[in-house]
Amino acid sequence: MAQLPQSVAECHAVIALLLERVKVLEERVNLDSNNSSKPPSSNGPGQMNRAQRRASARKRGAQPGHKGHTRAMLDENKVDRLVDCKPDAVCACGGHVELADQPLRHQVFEVPPMRAQVDEYRLYSGRCTGCGKAHAGVLPAGVPKGQLGPRALSLVGVLGTRYHLTQRKIRNLLDQLMGLNFSVGAISQAHGKVAHALKAPVAEAAASLCKADALWMDETHYPREGVGNWVWAAVQPLLAVFAIYPSRARYVILDFIGEQCSAVVTTDRYAGYAFIDPERRQVCWARKRSANHRLAPSMPAC
């Protein structure tokens, strides 16, 4: 059992301690999704949901006087099919129905049925009747040796990178939309072909970094299959280059943008960029304001 206070001063100290503890507990009890990072589901039955918290009695959606936004009509020469919908020529009273000069236009956009275009190339072979030399037909220029054409390879590459689909999802999507039934291994090989085709333009983009006037750089940890790699980004106004390196060390910066790079580089406060001439290095203002906010002393209310 705790020892009871023996003096008035000790009682006051215990009371102050208990008041402080009550204050902390009250703040903890009053935490909800509005004043903390707690999810709305933790508010409990006594809290109103978003629909109940609506302060306005107005109906949902656009209000009277709101300027609407509608899709512009395509020109008639860009429409695939024109269908005239006319009323009956004779009214129920027996009179002739005279049509207005201009009809009300209504356009419907539909996705056409998708089916992969399949071209079969028949390679004949033969032998010279004079000398017996063997001859064989060859594929036309531009025809790949694999089963996926250039547009199909591009689609696989875009789905796997821009839209972050797994190889299995890409396979299922191609099967369901276009009837292309390929194995996951074929999709994996397609990714390799796309990477090989993009090798030259990617190298050209990376080489342009050393000639840029301005660069924005950053890096982030990218652990994969037990290896702690790093993804580096160097961004120009019209071009962004990403690269994976096994380290965050200074040598990566020199290898990435080139030792002769003279661009003004905007970075965070990571010390790896400290070797860049201060006249060519700009610290990110957003991070600087955030740091100043954390370090600034609390100011009294006015």
C-alpha positions in Angstrom: 0.0 0.0 0.0 1.4 3.4 -1.0 2.4 5.7 1.9 0.0 8.5 2.6 1.3 12.1 2.4 2.4 13.4 5.8 2.2 17.2 5.1 0.1 19.7 3.2 2.9 20.3 0.7 3.0 16.5 -0.1 -0.8 16.5 -0.5 -0.6 19.4 -2.9 2.1 17.5 -4.9 -0.1 14.4 -5.1 -3.1 16.4 -6.2 -1.1 18.1 -8.9 0.2 14.8 -10.1 -3.4 13.3 -10.2 -4.7 16.4 -12.0 -2.0 16.0 -14.7 -2.8 12.3 -15.0 -6.6 13.1 -15.4 -5.8 15.6 -18.1 -3.7 13.1 -20.1 -6.4 10.5 -19.8 -9.1 12.9 -20.8 -7.1 13.9 -23.9 -6.7 10.2 -24.7 -10.4 9.5 -24.4 -11.3 12.5 -26.6 -9.1 11.4 -29.5 -11.0 10.5 -32.6 -10.5 10.5 -36.4 -11.1 14.3 -36.5 -8.2 15.3 -34.2 -5.8 12.4 -34.6 -4.6 9.7 -37.0 -7.1 7.2 -35.7 -9.4 5.7 -38.4 -13.1 6.7 -38.5 -14.1 3.1 -37.5 -12.5 3.7 -34.1 -14.8 6.6 -33.2 -17.4 4.4 -31.6 -21.2 4.4 -31.7 -21.5 7.8 -30.0 -19.8 9.6 -32.9 -21.7 10.9 -35.9 -20.6 9.7 -39.3 -19.9 12.0 -42.2 -23.5 12.0 -43.5 -24.8 13.0 -40.0 -22.2 15.8 -39.7 -23.3 17.7 -42.8 -23.7 21.3 -41.7 -25.5 22.3 -44.8 -29.1 21.5 -45.7 -28.4 21.7 -49.4 -28.8 18.7 -51.6 -25.8 16.8 -52.8 -24.4 17.6 -56.2 -24.3 20.7 -58.3 -26.2 23.7 -56.9 -28.5 26.0 -58.8 -26.4 28.4 -60.9 -23.4 26.1 -61.1 -21.7 26.2 -64.5 -21.9 22.6 -65.9 -19.2 20.7 -67.7 -20.2 18.6 -70.6 -18.2 16.6 -73.2 -17.8 18.4 -76.5 -19.5 16.7 -79.4 -17.3 15.1 -82.1 -17.6 16.4 -85.6 -19.8 14.2 -87.9 -16.7 13.3 -90.0 -15.2 11.7 -86.9 -18.3 9.6 -86.0 -18.2 5.9 -87.1 -22.0 5.6 -87.7 -24.9 8.0 -88.0 -28.4 6.8 -87.1 -31.4 9.0 -87.8 -34.2 8.6 -85.3 -37.3 10.2 -86.8 -40.8 10.4 -85.4 -43.8 8.9 -87.3 -44.6 10.8 -90.4 -48.3 11.0 -89.6 -49.7 12.3 -86.3 -52.5 10.5 -84.5 -54.9 13.2 -85.7 -54.0 12.4 -89.3 -51.8 15.5 -89.9 -48.4 15.4 -91.5 -45.4 15.8 -89.1 -43.0 18.4 -90.3 -39.4 17.8 -89.1 -37.3 20.6 -87.5 -34.2 21.8 -89.3 -31.7 20.6 -86.8 -32.0 17.3 -84.8 -30.9 16.8 -81.2 -27.5 15.1 -81.3 -26.8 12.3 -78.9 -23.4 10.5 -79.1 -22.6 7.1 -77.5 -19.0 6.0 -77.0 -18.6 2.2 -77.1 -15.5 -0.1 -76.9 -15.4 -2.3 -80.0 -15.1 -6.1 -79.6 -11.4 -6.9 -79.1 -9.8 -9.7 -81.0 -6.1 -10.1 -81.6 -4.9 -9.9 -85.2 -3.1 -13.1 -86.0 -0.8 -13.2 -89.1 0.6 -16.6 -90.2 3.8 -16.6 -92.1 4.5 -19.8 -94.1 8.2 -20.3 -94.6 8.9 -22.6 -97.6 12.1 -24.4 -98.2 13.5 -26.1 -101.3 16.6 -27.3 -103.1 18.2 -26.3 -106.4 17.7 -29.0 -109.1 21.1 -28.0 -110.6 23.6 -28.0 -107.7 21.4 -29.3 -104.9 21.9 -26.2 -102.8 19.2 -25.8 -100.1 17.1 -22.6 -100.0 14.6 -21.4 -97.3 12.3 -18.5 -97.1 12.9 -15.8 -94.5 10.5 -13.6 -92.5 9.9 -10.1 -93.9 11.8 -7.2 -92.3 10.2 -6.2 -89.0 8.5 -9.5 -88.2 9.6 -10.8 -84.8 10.7 -14.4 -84.3 8.5 -14.7 -81.3 4.7 -14.9 -81.1 4.1 -11.3 -79.9 4.2 -8.4 -82.3 5.5 -4.9 -81.5 2.2 -3.5 -80.4 1.5 -6.5 -78.2 5.0 -6.2 -76.6 4.4 -2.5 -76.0 1.1 -3.3 -74.3 2.7 -5.9 -72.0 5.4 -3.4 -71.1 2.9 -0.6 -70.3 0.7 -2.8 -68.2 3.6 -4.1 -66.2 5.3 -0.7 -65.6 2.9 2.2 -65.9 -0.1 0.3 -64.4 1.9 -2.0 -62.1 0.1 -5.2 -63.1 1.7 -8.6 -62.3 2.6 -11.0 -65.0 -0.2 -13.2 -64.1 -2.7 -10.3 -64.2 -1.4 -9.3 -67.6 -1.8 -12.8 -68.9 -5.4 -12.9 -67.6 -6.3 -9.5 -69.0 -5.0 -10.4 -72.5 -6.9 -13.6 -72.4 -10.2 -12.1 -71.3 -10.1 -9.0 -73.5 -8.4 -10.3 -76.7 -8.4 -14.0 -76.5 -4.6 -14.1 -76.3 -3.8 -17.2 -74.2 -0.1 -17.1 -73.3 1.7 -18.5 -70.3 3.2 -16.5 -67.5 6.6 -17.4 -68.9 5.8 -15.9 -72.3 4.8 -12.7 -70.5 8.1 -12.7 -68.6 10.0 -13.2 -71.9 8.0 -10.3 -73.3 9.2 -8.0 -70.5 12.8 -9.0 -71.3 12.3 -8.1 -75.0 10.8 -4.8 -74.1 13.7 -4.0 -71.8 16.2 -4.9 -74.5 14.3 -2.7 -77.0 14.4 0.2 -74.6 18.0 -0.2 -73.7 19.3 2.4 -76.3 16.8 5.2 -75.6 17.2 4.7 -71.8 21.0 5.0 -72.3 20.4 8.2 -74.3 18.2 9.6 -71.6 20.8 8.8 -68.9 23.6 10.4 -71.0 21.6 13.6 -71.2 21.8 14.1 -67.4 25.3 15.5 -67.5 24.2 18.1 -70.1 21.1 19.3 -68.2 20.8 22.8 -66.8 18.8 21.8 -63.8 18.2 18.4 -62.0 16.0 17.4 -59.1 17.5 14.3 -57.4 16.3 11.9 -54.7 16.8 8.3 -53.6 14.8 5.7 -51.7 15.5 2.3 -50.2 14.3 -0.6 -52.5 14.8 -3.9 -50.8 14.0 -6.8 -53.2 14.5 -10.5 -52.7 16.7 -9.9 -49.7 19.0 -7.4 -51.4 18.9 -3.8 -50.1 19.0 -1.8 -53.3 18.4 1.9 -53.8 16.3 3.6 -56.4 17.7 6.9 -57.6 15.8 9.5 -59.5 17.1 12.4 -61.6 14.4 14.6 -63.0 14.6 17.3 -65.7 11.7 19.5 -66.7 10.7 17.2 -69.5 12.5 13.9 -68.6 12.8 11.7 -65.6 15.5 9.0 -65.3 15.4 6.2 -62.7 18.1 3.8 -61.8 18.7 1.0 -59.3 22.0 0.9 -57.5 23.2 -1.4 -54.6 24.3 1.6 -52.5 23.4 5.1 -51.4 27.1 6.2 -51.4 28.5 9.3 -53.1 30.0 7.4 -56.0 26.5 6.5 -57.2 25.8 10.2 -57.8 28.9 10.6 -59.9 28.1 7.5 -61.8 24.5 8.4 -62.3 24.7 12.0 -63.5 28.4 12.0 -64.6 31.5 13.6 -63.2 31.3 16.5 -65.7 27.7 17.4 -64.8 27.3 21.2 -64.3 23.6 21.3 -63.6 22.0 23.1 -60.6 20.9 20.2 -58.5 18.0 20.4 -56.1 18.2 17.8 -53.3 17.3 17.1 -49.7 19.8 17.5 -46.9 21.4 14.1 -47.4 25.2 14.5 -46.8 26.0 12.4 -49.9 25.3 15.5 -52.0 27.6 17.7 -49.9 30.5 17.5 -52.5 28.4 19.5 -55.0 29.5 23.1 -55.2 27.1 25.2 -53.0 26.6 27.5 -56.0 25.1 24.6 -57.9 23.1 22.9 -55.1 19.7 24.0 -54.0 18.2 22.5 -50.9 14.5 21.6 -51.3 12.5 24.5 -49.8 9.6 22.2 -48.7 12.0 20.2 -46.6 13.7 23.3 -45.3 10.4 24.8 -44.1 9.5 21.5 -42.5 12.8 21.4 -40.6 12.5 25.1 -39.6 9.0 24.4 -38.3 10.3 21.5 -36.1 13.2 23.5 -34.8 11.4 26.8 -34.2 10.6 27.5 -30.5 7.0 27.8 -29.6 5.8 31.4 -29.8 3.2 32.9 -27.4 -0.2 33.6 -28.7 -0.9 37.1 -29.8 
